[in-house]
Amino acid sequence: MQLYRRFFKRIIDVTLSGVALLILAIPLALITVWLHFANKGAGAFFRQERPGRDGRIFKVIKYKTMTDERDAEGNLLPDKDRLTGVGRFVRSTSIDELPQLWNVFKGDMSLIGPRPLLVSYLPLYSPQQRRRHEVRPGITGWAQCHGRNNISWAQKFEYDVWYVDHLSFATDIKVILTTIRKVVKREDISAEGQATVEAFDGTN
């Protein structure tokens, strides 16, 4: 397990992400153009600082699924009002995660690992929850296989730490197969009644 964690996992990440980027180059280019127009000038990509392994900050890249529309006072409209039809499709099929293949290729992320969350959450973690940063964050992970956005933050963090303690080739294969099934069935895309995930406040 240690050899896989320290050596083979990274080789697999680089190989698979590189091949995927080459194969998907044309489809990704078409999706980029599609979202550029659907987002009404807000751009096709979303970049944001996130903490990676050992809390090191990097910029995650995803497809942008919402416009930047604002109210009369200049405040952004609620997420549900800015989420476009195209964005809803891109999110429900997990296409919005594909640009993170570049993060994986660069070494910021892994294909499998705890999802990279907001930098502002760092001081809110308990010592146990902070252990999720002992490995590279992933495009998908153990928590995504067990409810994704339909479970509490506490449950997500428990699954993340479980993955850190049980990281192995067999576990990663289980995550990949379960993720494929959930993407095909479009399960657990968002919490019930919400367009986006509820923010973590240290208690929920």
Z-matrix of the N, CA and C atoms (Angstrom, degrees):
N
C 1 1.473
C 2 1.521 1 110.83
N 3 1.345 2 116.99 1 -41.09
C 4 1.453 3 120.03 2 -178.81
C 5 1.526 4 111.42 3 -64.60
N 6 1.342 5 117.04 4 -37.87
C 7 1.463 6 120.36 5 179.37
C 8 1.520 7 110.42 6 -64.90
N 9 1.319 8 115.96 7 -39.96
C 10 1.470 9 119.38 8 177.69
C 11 1.525 10 110.00 9 -65.17
N 12 1.329 11 116.97 10 -45.94
C 13 1.456 12 121.98 11 -177.82
C 14 1.530 13 111.45 12 -61.09
N 15 1.326 14 116.57 13 -42.41
C 16 1.465 15 120.84 14 -172.25
C 17 1.520 16 113.96 15 -89.13
N 18 1.330 17 117.90 16 -21.34
C 19 1.462 18 119.31 17 -171.15
C 20 1.530 19 113.30 18 -131.81
N 21 1.316 20 117.12 19 -62.92
C 22 1.465 21 120.36 20 -171.27
C 23 1.530 22 113.42 21 -68.32
N 24 1.321 23 117.57 22 -33.52
C 25 1.464 24 119.54 23 -178.94
C 26 1.527 25 110.98 24 -59.89
N 27 1.334 26 116.48 25 -42.35
C 28 1.462 27 120.05 26 -179.86
C 29 1.525 28 111.38 27 -68.22
N 30 1.325 29 117.78 28 -38.18
C 31 1.465 30 120.88 29 177.56
C 32 1.525 31 110.20 30 -62.10
N 33 1.331 32 116.27 31 -43.64
C 34 1.470 33 120.31 32 178.72
C 35 1.524 34 110.39 33 -63.71
N 36 1.334 35 117.06 34 -41.78
C 37 1.464 36 120.99 35 179.17
C 38 1.528 37 111.49 36 -58.67
N 39 1.325 38 116.51 37 -49.28
C 40 1.470 39 120.89 38 -177.62
C 41 1.527 40 110.78 39 -64.25
N 42 1.324 41 115.99 40 -44.39
C 43 1.466 42 120.27 41 -177.77
C 44 1.522 43 111.87 42 -64.43
N 45 1.328 44 116.69 43 -51.73
C 46 1.463 45 120.41 44 -175.90
C 47 1.528 46 112.22 45 -68.98
N 48 1.323 47 117.90 46 -40.34
C 49 1.469 48 120.00 47 179.80
C 50 1.521 49 110.44 48 -67.48
N 51 1.337 50 117.19 49 -39.48
C 52 1.460 51 120.36 50 178.64
C 53 1.509 52 112.37 51 -64.25
N 54 1.326 53 116.28 52 -45.42
C 55 1.471 54 120.72 53 178.26
C 56 1.524 55 110.54 54 -63.52
N 57 1.331 56 116.53 55 -43.07
C 58 1.467 57 120.63 56 -179.54
C 59 1.519 58 111.53 57 -62.84
N 60 1.324 59 117.68 58 -40.83
C 61 1.468 60 120.73 59 179.40
C 62 1.523 61 111.27 60 -63.70
N 63 1.314 62 116.86 61 -37.40
C 64 1.466 63 120.20 62 178.55
C 65 1.531 64 110.95 63 -69.32
N 66 1.323 65 116.68 64 -46.22
C 67 1.462 66 121.10 65 -177.99
C 68 1.527 67 111.61 66 -65.87
N 69 1.333 68 116.12 67 -37.65
C 70 1.468 69 121.00 68 -174.98
C 71 1.522 70 113.75 69 -93.57
N 72 1.306 71 118.14 70 6.76
C 73 1.463 72 121.08 71 -174.17
C 74 1.532 73 112.46 72 -54.89
N 75 1.315 74 117.78 73 -48.60
C 76 1.472 75 120.62 74 -178.03
C 77 1.531 76 111.21 75 -69.76
N 78 1.362 77 119.17 76 -49.01
C 79 1.471 78 118.55 77 176.70
C 80 1.528 79 112.66 78 -57.33
N 81 1.323 80 118.13 79 -39.91
C 82 1.459 81 120.78 80 179.84
C 83 1.526 82 111.04 81 -65.38
N 84 1.322 83 116.67 82 -36.65
C 85 1.460 84 120.33 83 178.09
C 86 1.532 85 110.22 84 -65.03
N 87 1.327 86 116.97 85 -41.42
C 88 1.469 87 120.83 86 179.17
C 89 1.525 88 111.52 87 -66.23
N 90 1.325 89 116.48 88 -41.15
C 91 1.471 90 120.83 89 178.28
C 92 1.526 91 109.87 90 -64.01
N 93 1.325 92 116.97 91 -38.05
C 94 1.464 93 121.07 92 179.26
C 95 1.518 94 110.93 93 -60.90
N 96 1.329 95 116.70 94 -44.86
C 97 1.465 96 120.92 95 179.12
C 98 1.526 97 109.89 96 -65.49
N 99 1.315 98 117.18 97 -42.89
C 100 1.474 99 123.18 98 -179.58
C 101 1.520 100 110.31 99 -58.24
N 102 1.330 101 116.66 100 -47.39
C 103 1.458 102 120.54 101 -178.48
C 104 1.525 103 112.13 102 -71.01
N 105 1.314 104 116.81 103 -31.75
C 106 1.465 105 119.88 104 178.97
C 107 1.528 106 110.71 105 -56.94
N 108 1.313 107 115.99 106 -43.56
C 109 1.468 108 119.75 107 -179.86
C 110 1.525 109 111.72 108 -79.92
N 111 1.336 110 117.56 109 -37.60
C 112 1.469 111 120.74 110 -179.42
C 113 1.519 112 111.57 111 -64.18
N 114 1.335 113 116.88 112 -32.36
C 115 1.472 114 121.44 113 -176.74
C 116 1.526 115 112.79 114 -86.10
N 117 1.319 116 116.74 115 8.67
C 118 1.467 117 122.55 116 173.29
C 119 1.529 118 113.10 117 55.14
N 120 1.322 119 114.20 118 47.54
C 121 1.452 120 118.90 119 176.06
C 122 1.518 121 114.85 120 86.90
N 123 1.347 122 118.47 121 0.67
C 124 1.470 123 121.41 122 -178.51
C 125 1.521 124 112.44 123 -80.81
N 126 1.345 125 116.60 124 -4.13
C 127 1.459 126 120.04 125 -179.49
C 128 1.513 127 112.57 126 92.55
N 129 1.323 128 116.02 127 164.39
C 130 1.462 129 121.11 128 -176.40
C 131 1.523 130 112.81 129 -98.10
N 132 1.336 131 116.88 130 -16.29
C 133 1.462 132 119.38 131 -174.88
C 134 1.520 133 112.40 132 -118.35
N 135 1.320 134 113.42 133 149.09
C 136 1.462 135 122.52 134 177.19
C 137 1.520 136 107.27 135 -118.14
N 138 1.317 137 117.02 136 121.20
C 139 1.469 138 121.61 137 178.49
C 140 1.523 139 109.48 138 -119.88
N 141 1.295 140 115.69 139 134.90
C 142 1.466 141 119.27 140 -178.18
C 143 1.523 142 110.29 141 -153.92
N 144 1.332 143 115.95 142 143.22
C 145 1.457 144 120.29 143 177.74
C 146 1.521 145 110.10 144 -69.16
N 147 1.317 146 115.24 145 134.03
C 148 1.466 147 121.85 146 177.42
C 149 1.536 148 108.68 147 -138.22
N 150 1.317 149 117.81 148 151.94
C 151 1.461 150 120.38 149 175.75
C 152 1.525 151 111.17 150 -81.86
N 153 1.328 152 115.58 151 134.71
C 154 1.453 153 120.63 152 178.69
C 155 1.516 154 111.11 153 -106.77
N 156 1.318 155 115.31 154 -147.65
C 157 1.468 156 120.34 155 179.91
C 158 1.523 157 110.29 156 -59.94
N 159 1.325 158 115.80 157 134.15
C 160 1.462 159 123.25 158 -178.01
C 161 1.526 160 112.43 159 60.74
N 162 1.335 161 116.64 160 21.06
C 163 1.456 162 121.17 161 177.22
C 164 1.510 163 114.92 162 78.69
N 165 1.339 164 118.39 163 6.38
C 166 1.461 165 120.43 164 179.17
C 167 1.524 166 110.04 165 -67.04
N 168 1.320 167 116.70 166 135.70
C 169 1.460 168 121.90 167 -174.97
C 170 1.523 169 111.16 168 -86.25
N 171 1.326 170 115.62 169 135.26
C 172 1.468 171 122.13 170 174.35
C 173 1.528 172 107.68 171 -140.04
N 174 1.315 173 116.48 172 170.89
C 175 1.462 174 120.52 173 178.46
C 176 1.522 175 110.07 174 -103.40
N 177 1.319 176 115.16 175 113.69
C 178 1.454 177 120.44 176 177.31
C 179 1.523 178 108.75 177 -80.65
N 180 1.335 179 116.11 178 147.07
C 181 1.457 180 120.42 179 179.02
C 182 1.524 181 109.21 180 -124.06
N 183 1.344 182 115.39 181 129.94
C 184 1.454 183 122.34 182 178.10
C 185 1.524 184 108.34 183 -137.32
N 186 1.309 185 116.01 184 165.00
C 187 1.455 186 118.64 185 171.36
C 188 1.524 187 108.76 186 -74.04
N 189 1.307 188 115.71 187 139.35
C 190 1.465 189 121.57 188 -179.86
C 191 1.525 190 108.52 189 -83.32
N 192 1.326 191 116.65 190 130.09
C 193 1.460 192 120.67 191 -175.65
C 194 1.528 193 113.13 192 -112.58
N 195 1.353 194 116.58 193 1.56
C 196 1.463 195 119.88 194 -178.62
C 197 1.527 196 110.58 195 -130.37
N 198 1.308 197 115.16 196 155.03
C 199 1.463 198 121.02 197 174.87
C 200 1.535 199 108.92 198 -80.89
N 201 1.329 200 115.72 199 176.91
C 202 1.470 201 120.95 200 176.03
C 203 1.531 202 110.86 201 -108.81
N 204 1.325 203 116.04 202 30.85
C 205 1.462 204 120.68 203 -176.90
C 206 1.532 205 111.50 204 -65.53
N 207 1.338 206 115.40 205 141.37
C 208 1.470 207 121.60 206 -176.32
C 209 1.526 208 111.24 207 -126.95
N 210 1.329 209 115.10 208 162.44
C 211 1.459 210 119.76 209 177.68
C 212 1.526 211 110.23 210 -84.83
N 213 1.316 212 116.63 211 -174.88
C 214 1.462 213 121.12 212 -176.92
C 215 1.522 214 113.22 213 -62.21
N 216 1.353 215 116.93 214 -25.34
C 217 1.467 216 120.96 215 179.78
C 218 1.529 217 112.68 216 -88.79
N 219 1.325 218 115.72 217 0.67
C 220 1.456 219 119.30 218 179.26
C 221 1.509 220 114.78 219 88.76
N 222 1.337 221 117.88 220 7.54
C 223 1.464 222 121.59 221 178.79
C 224 1.526 223 110.30 222 -88.62
N 225 1.323 224 116.30 223 143.01
C 226 1.453 225 119.91 224 177.60
C 227 1.525 226 110.14 225 -60.08
N 228 1.323 227 116.58 226 139.05
C 229 1.456 228 121.24 227 176.20
C 230 1.532 229 109.13 228 -67.27
N 231 1.335 230 118.04 229 159.69
C 232 1.467 231 120.36 230 177.23
C 233 1.528 232 111.18 231 -54.79
N 234 1.326 233 116.20 232 151.07
C 235 1.467 234 120.95 233 -177.13
C 236 1.522 235 112.25 234 -53.09
N 237 1.332 236 116.37 235 -41.82
C 238 1.463 237 119.32 236 -176.53
C 239 1.518 238 112.25 237 -64.36
N 240 1.331 239 117.11 238 -24.86
C 241 1.462 240 121.01 239 179.09
C 242 1.525 241 112.25 240 -85.66
N 243 1.321 242 116.57 241 -20.11
C 244 1.467 243 120.62 242 -178.99
C 245 1.527 244 113.04 243 -98.00
N 246 1.334 245 116.44 244 -14.14
C 247 1.456 246 120.50 245 179.03
C 248 1.522 247 109.54 246 -72.54
N 249 1.319 248 117.36 247 117.49
C 250 1.460 249 121.98 248 -177.10
C 251 1.526 250 111.10 249 -83.11
N 252 1.323 251 115.77 250 166.05
C 253 1.459 252 119.93 251 176.63
C 254 1.520 253 111.27 252 -61.78
N 255 1.318 254 115.97 253 -42.00
C 256 1.462 255 120.76 254 176.84
C 257 1.525 256 109.62 255 -63.72
N 258 1.344 257 115.61 256 -44.03
C 259 1.457 258 120.09 257 179.65
C 260 1.511 259 111.87 258 -61.01
N 261 1.330 260 116.99 259 -39.27
C 262 1.475 261 120.87 260 179.44
C 263 1.529 262 110.11 261 -62.72
N 264 1.343 263 116.20 262 -41.39
C 265 1.467 264 120.38 263 178.23
C 266 1.524 265 110.91 264 -65.65
N 267 1.330 266 116.13 265 -46.27
C 268 1.464 267 121.04 266 -179.21
C 269 1.520 268 110.48 267 -61.05
N 270 1.320 269 116.77 268 -38.87
C 271 1.467 270 120.38 269 -179.91
C 272 1.520 271 111.24 270 -72.97
N 273 1.331 272 117.94 271 -43.11
C 274 1.466 273 121.13 272 -176.48
C 275 1.524 274 112.13 273 -66.32
N 276 1.332 275 117.17 274 -26.43
C 277 1.459 276 121.46 275 178.26
C 278 1.527 277 112.02 276 -95.41
N 279 1.348 278 116.40 277 0.97
C 280 1.469 279 123.36 278 -179.07
C 281 1.525 280 112.84 279 65.21
N 282 1.331 281 117.26 280 16.32
C 283 1.467 282 120.26 281 175.89
C 284 1.524 283 110.39 282 -63.30
N 285 1.344 284 116.78 283 -28.41
C 286 1.465 285 119.92 284 -178.67
C 287 1.527 286 112.69 285 -61.99
N 288 1.338 287 117.30 286 -18.80
C 289 1.453 288 121.10 287 -179.21
C 290 1.536 289 112.87 288 -84.74
N 291 1.331 290 118.23 289 -15.69
C 292 1.462 291 120.80 290 -171.72
C 293 1.532 292 115.11 291 -59.45
N 294 1.347 293 119.85 292 -36.60
C 295 1.474 294 117.76 293 177.95
C 296 1.522 295 113.93 294 -59.34
N 297 1.339 296 117.08 295 -18.74
C 298 1.459 297 119.79 296 178.74
C 299 1.526 298 112.11 297 -69.08
N 300 1.330 299 116.88 298 -9.53
C 301 1.459 300 119.34 299 172.67
C 302 1.522 301 110.57 300 -57.81
N 303 1.344 302 116.64 301 -31.55
C 304 1.457 303 120.84 302 176.97
C 305 1.534 304 110.29 303 -68.47
N 306 1.344 305 116.46 304 -39.35
C 307 1.468 306 119.86 305 175.56
C 308 1.527 307 111.14 306 -61.50
N 309 1.337 308 115.82 307 -37.54
C 310 1.463 309 120.37 308 178.87
C 311 1.527 310 109.93 309 -67.21
N 312 1.309 311 116.80 310 -46.38
C 313 1.466 312 121.52 311 -178.94
C 314 1.531 313 110.87 312 -59.93
N 315 1.330 314 116.50 313 -39.05
C 316 1.469 315 121.50 314 -179.19
C 317 1.530 316 112.55 315 -73.01
N 318 1.324 317 117.14 316 -23.32
C 319 1.453 318 120.24 317 -178.65
C 320 1.516 319 114.68 318 104.38
N 321 1.341 320 117.30 319 1.21
C 322 1.463 321 120.27 320 176.83
C 323 1.522 322 111.01 321 -69.26
N 324 1.340 323 115.24 322 -34.22
C 325 1.447 324 121.59 323 -173.06
C 326 1.526 325 110.16 324 -133.40
N 327 1.324 326 114.59 325 174.76
C 328 1.461 327 123.16 326 172.26
C 329 1.524 328 107.46 327 -121.06
N 330 1.299 329 117.09 328 163.89
C 331 1.466 330 118.86 329 174.32
C 332 1.526 331 109.86 330 -64.53
N 333 1.334 332 116.42 331 -38.97
C 334 1.461 333 122.18 332 -178.25
C 335 1.521 334 109.95 333 -120.44
N 336 1.322 335 116.88 334 130.31
C 337 1.457 336 121.49 335 178.15
C 338 1.519 337 109.82 336 166.94
N 339 1.323 338 118.55 337 174.51
C 340 1.471 339 120.87 338 176.14
C 341 1.522 340 110.52 339 -60.03
N 342 1.301 341 117.23 340 141.58
C 343 1.465 342 120.21 341 -178.79
C 344 1.534 343 110.48 342 -64.52
N 345 1.343 344 118.17 343 140.60
C 346 1.474 345 119.95 344 177.18
C 347 1.524 346 109.86 345 -74.42
N 348 1.314 347 116.98 346 122.76
C 349 1.456 348 122.01 347 -175.98
C 350 1.527 349 110.69 348 -104.53
N 351 1.322 350 116.96 349 -171.62
C 352 1.458 351 120.97 350 -175.38
C 353 1.525 352 112.23 351 -73.19
N 354 1.321 353 115.67 352 146.76
C 355 1.461 354 121.11 353 177.04
C 356 1.533 355 110.51 354 -60.89
N 357 1.320 356 116.05 355 -34.56
C 358 1.470 357 120.61 356 -178.10
C 359 1.524 358 112.76 357 -64.65
N 360 1.343 359 117.99 358 -15.73
C 361 1.461 360 120.75 359 179.09
C 362 1.535 361 112.11 360 -79.67
N 363 1.321 362 118.18 361 -19.41
C 364 1.463 363 121.68 362 -172.66
C 365 1.531 364 113.70 363 -51.03
N 366 1.350 365 119.36 364 -48.69
C 367 1.471 366 118.37 365 -178.54
C 368 1.530 367 113.68 366 -73.80
N 369 1.326 368 117.68 367 -6.47
C 370 1.466 369 121.13 368 -177.62
C 371 1.529 370 112.78 369 -90.89
N 372 1.325 371 117.09 370 -14.18
C 373 1.455 372 120.11 371 -176.17
C 374 1.526 373 112.17 372 -72.79
N 375 1.313 374 115.73 373 146.78
C 376 1.455 375 121.00 374 168.42
C 377 1.534 376 106.71 375 -78.31
N 378 1.346 377 118.39 376 163.45
C 379 1.467 378 119.69 377 177.65
C 380 1.527 379 112.66 378 -53.66
N 381 1.326 380 116.94 379 -37.76
C 382 1.461 381 120.55 380 179.58
C 383 1.527 382 110.74 381 -68.37
N 384 1.316 383 117.62 382 -45.35
C 385 1.454 384 121.20 383 179.79
C 386 1.528 385 111.77 384 -63.49
N 387 1.334 386 116.28 385 -32.59
C 388 1.462 387 120.77 386 -178.72
C 389 1.527 388 111.74 387 -65.80
N 390 1.314 389 117.01 388 -17.55
C 391 1.460 390 120.89 389 -179.83
C 392 1.525 391 112.52 390 -65.38
N 393 1.325 392 117.35 391 -15.12
C 394 1.471 393 120.30 392 177.65
C 395 1.519 394 111.04 393 -60.48
N 396 1.323 395 117.28 394 -19.38
C 397 1.468 396 121.25 395 -179.39
C 398 1.530 397 112.74 396 -90.43
N 399 1.312 398 117.52 397 11.24
C 400 1.461 399 120.21 398 176.37
C 401 1.527 400 112.07 399 -77.20
N 402 1.325 401 116.66 400 -12.90
C 403 1.464 402 122.06 401 177.11
C 404 1.527 403 109.22 402 -128.40
N 405 1.325 404 116.61 403 165.96
C 406 1.460 405 119.87 404 176.54
C 407 1.530 406 109.54 405 -64.92
N 408 1.327 407 117.94 406 142.23
C 409 1.463 408 119.95 407 174.00
C 410 1.525 409 109.93 408 -68.05
N 411 1.330 410 116.57 409 159.76
C 412 1.458 411 119.81 410 -175.28
C 413 1.514 412 114.12 411 -125.96
N 414 1.322 413 115.10 412 164.25
C 415 1.464 414 121.11 413 174.06
C 416 1.528 415 109.35 414 -68.05
N 417 1.323 416 115.72 415 -37.35
C 418 1.459 417 121.39 416 173.31
C 419 1.520 418 107.39 417 -138.52
N 420 1.335 419 115.91 418 163.44
C 421 1.457 420 118.29 419 -176.52
C 422 1.512 421 112.99 420 -157.45
N 423 1.329 422 114.73 421 -174.49
C 424 1.467 423 121.11 422 -177.01
C 425 1.526 424 111.39 423 -62.26
N 426 1.327 425 118.00 424 -37.68
C 427 1.471 426 120.49 425 179.28
C 428 1.524 427 110.73 426 -66.66
N 429 1.351 428 117.15 427 -35.39
C 430 1.461 429 120.52 428 179.19
C 431 1.525 430 110.92 429 -66.77
N 432 1.320 431 116.46 430 -24.00
C 433 1.465 432 120.70 431 177.81
C 434 1.523 433 112.47 432 -81.61
N 435 1.325 434 116.21 433 -11.36
C 436 1.465 435 120.30 434 -174.61
C 437 1.528 436 111.90 435 -125.13
N 438 1.319 437 115.71 436 42.63
C 439 1.456 438 119.21 437 174.02
C 440 1.510 439 114.94 438 124.81
N 441 1.338 440 116.79 439 -21.43
C 442 1.468 441 121.49 440 177.56
C 443 1.517 442 110.73 441 51.57
N 444 1.337 443 118.33 442 -107.25
C 445 1.460 444 121.25 443 -177.16
C 446 1.529 445 113.55 444 -96.70
N 447 1.319 446 117.43 445 7.72
C 448 1.462 447 120.42 446 -179.78
C 449 1.520 448 112.54 447 -107.20
N 450 1.333 449 117.36 448 19.25
C 451 1.460 450 121.26 449 175.51
C 452 1.528 451 108.26 450 -125.62
N 453 1.314 452 116.48 451 163.36
C 454 1.461 453 120.79 452 -178.30
C 455 1.525 454 110.48 453 -71.93
N 456 1.344 455 114.86 454 162.86
C 457 1.459 456 119.47 455 176.01
C 458 1.518 457 110.97 456 -60.72
N 459 1.322 458 117.40 457 -40.75
C 460 1.462 459 120.88 458 -179.74
C 461 1.524 460 110.71 459 -58.96
N 462 1.325 461 116.44 460 -42.02
C 463 1.462 462 120.07 461 178.62
C 464 1.523 463 111.12 462 -66.35
N 465 1.336 464 116.35 463 -41.55
C 466 1.462 465 119.76 464 178.66
C 467 1.512 466 111.07 465 -57.83
N 468 1.332 467 115.91 466 -46.00
C 469 1.456 468 119.76 467 -177.65
C 470 1.530 469 111.62 468 -66.85
N 471 1.324 470 116.86 469 -34.39
C 472 1.462 471 119.85 470 176.26
C 473 1.522 472 110.12 471 -62.96
N 474 1.324 473 116.28 472 -43.01
C 475 1.467 474 120.17 473 178.22
C 476 1.533 475 111.03 474 -65.95
N 477 1.338 476 116.83 475 -39.26
C 478 1.466 477 120.42 476 179.53
C 479 1.528 478 111.10 477 -61.00
N 480 1.328 479 116.28 478 -45.57
C 481 1.467 480 120.32 479 -178.91
C 482 1.526 481 110.37 480 -69.59
N 483 1.328 482 116.04 481 -35.19
C 484 1.477 483 119.19 482 175.35
C 485 1.518 484 109.49 483 -58.83
N 486 1.326 485 116.53 484 -42.58
C 487 1.470 486 120.08 485 -179.75
C 488 1.529 487 110.51 486 -63.00
N 489 1.314 488 117.02 487 -43.38
C 490 1.475 489 120.63 488 178.77
C 491 1.526 490 110.41 489 -55.83
N 492 1.329 491 116.96 490 -40.96
C 493 1.462 492 121.24 491 -177.41
C 494 1.525 493 113.47 492 -80.19
N 495 1.329 494 117.30 493 -17.59
C 496 1.468 495 120.37 494 -175.77
C 497 1.533 496 111.98 495 -123.46
N 498 1.325 497 117.25 496 21.10
C 499 1.459 498 120.88 497 -179.42
C 500 1.529 499 109.84 498 -59.74
N 501 1.326 500 115.63 499 124.86
C 502 1.465 501 121.46 500 179.03
C 503 1.526 502 108.00 501 -161.12
N 504 1.311 503 115.99 502 167.90
C 505 1.461 504 120.42 503 177.83
C 506 1.524 505 110.00 504 -61.68
N 507 1.330 506 117.08 505 -41.85
C 508 1.466 507 121.46 506 -179.20
C 509 1.526 508 110.86 507 -62.90
N 510 1.342 509 116.84 508 -42.04
C 511 1.461 510 120.11 509 178.94
C 512 1.523 511 110.56 510 -63.96
N 513 1.331 512 117.59 511 -42.16
C 514 1.461 513 121.00 512 179.99
C 515 1.523 514 111.55 513 -64.05
N 516 1.318 515 117.53 514 -37.56
C 517 1.463 516 120.60 515 177.18
C 518 1.528 517 110.12 516 -63.78
N 519 1.345 518 117.07 517 -41.57
C 520 1.464 519 120.84 518 177.59
C 521 1.526 520 110.59 519 -60.57
N 522 1.338 521 116.68 520 -42.05
C 523 1.461 522 120.95 521 -179.92
C 524 1.525 523 110.22 522 -63.53
N 525 1.318 524 117.45 523 -45.11
C 526 1.459 525 121.04 524 -178.83
C 527 1.527 526 110.95 525 -61.23
N 528 1.321 527 117.14 526 -47.58
C 529 1.463 528 120.90 527 -178.00
C 530 1.530 529 111.45 528 -65.30
N 531 1.332 530 116.95 529 -41.39
C 532 1.461 531 120.11 530 179.06
C 533 1.520 532 111.06 531 -67.88
N 534 1.330 533 117.18 532 -38.86
C 535 1.467 534 121.20 533 178.77
C 536 1.516 535 110.79 534 -62.35
N 537 1.320 536 116.87 535 -43.99
C 538 1.469 537 120.72 536 178.50
C 539 1.519 538 110.42 537 -58.48
N 540 1.342 539 116.06 538 -44.61
C 541 1.467 540 119.69 539 179.78
C 542 1.524 541 111.31 540 -62.55
N 543 1.324 542 116.93 541 -42.51
C 544 1.468 543 120.22 542 -178.50
C 545 1.522 544 111.51 543 -69.30
N 546 1.332 545 117.36 544 -36.80
C 547 1.463 546 120.10 545 178.34
C 548 1.524 547 110.10 546 -65.33
N 549 1.336 548 116.33 547 -43.71
C 550 1.462 549 120.42 548 179.89
C 551 1.525 550 110.80 549 -62.02
N 552 1.341 551 116.39 550 -40.78
C 553 1.465 552 120.95 551 -179.57
C 554 1.530 553 112.68 552 -85.83
N 555 1.364 554 116.44 553 -8.15
C 556 1.472 555 122.95 554 -178.23
C 557 1.522 556 111.20 555 54.89
N 558 1.314 557 116.04 556 50.44
C 559 1.465 558 121.93 557 -178.67
C 560 1.522 559 111.09 558 -92.28
N 561 1.344 560 115.86 559 147.17
C 562 1.472 561 123.64 560 170.27
C 563 1.523 562 113.30 561 56.91
N 564 1.340 563 116.80 562 37.66
C 565 1.461 564 120.47 563 -178.73
C 566 1.519 565 111.18 564 -67.69
N 567 1.322 566 116.93 565 -43.21
C 568 1.461 567 120.49 566 177.67
C 569 1.518 568 108.98 567 -146.31
N 570 1.311 569 115.14 568 161.73
C 571 1.457 570 119.21 569 178.40
C 572 1.519 571 109.31 570 -65.24
N 573 1.309 572 116.36 571 148.85
C 574 1.459 573 121.43 572 -177.02
C 575 1.525 574 111.50 573 -56.50
N 576 1.346 575 115.91 574 126.68
C 577 1.453 576 121.17 575 177.48
C 578 1.512 577 114.61 576 81.95
N 579 1.348 578 117.85 577 5.16
C 580 1.453 579 120.93 578 -178.26
C 581 1.512 580 110.62 579 -128.32
N 582 1.357 581 116.22 580 144.64
C 583 1.457 582 120.55 581 177.71
C 584 1.515 583 110.78 582 -82.77
N 585 1.324 584 116.41 583 -29.00
C 586 1.462 585 121.39 584 179.35
C 587 1.529 586 109.51 585 -132.10
N 588 1.317 587 116.02 586 171.95
C 589 1.458 588 120.99 587 -176.16
C 590 1.523 589 110.78 588 -76.62
N 591 1.331 590 116.10 589 139.94
C 592 1.459 591 121.17 590 175.83
C 593 1.525 592 110.12 591 -63.43
N 594 1.314 593 117.02 592 139.14
C 595 1.466 594 121.27 593 -178.50
C 596 1.525 595 111.00 594 -68.13
N 597 1.331 596 116.11 595 148.35
C 598 1.463 597 122.06 596 176.35
C 599 1.525 598 108.62 597 -84.25
N 600 1.350 599 116.71 598 129.36
C 601 1.466 600 119.78 599 -178.84
C 602 1.520 601 112.40 600 -117.72
N 603 1.333 602 115.97 601 11.06
C 604 1.446 603 120.07 602 179.29
C 605 1.511 604 113.97 603 94.10
N 606 1.335 605 116.71 604 -7.92
C 607 1.463 606 120.47 605 -178.39
C 608 1.526 607 113.04 606 -124.94
N 609 1.353 608 117.36 607 -28.82
C 610 1.487 609 119.00 608 -173.81
C 611 1.511 610 113.21 609 -84.91
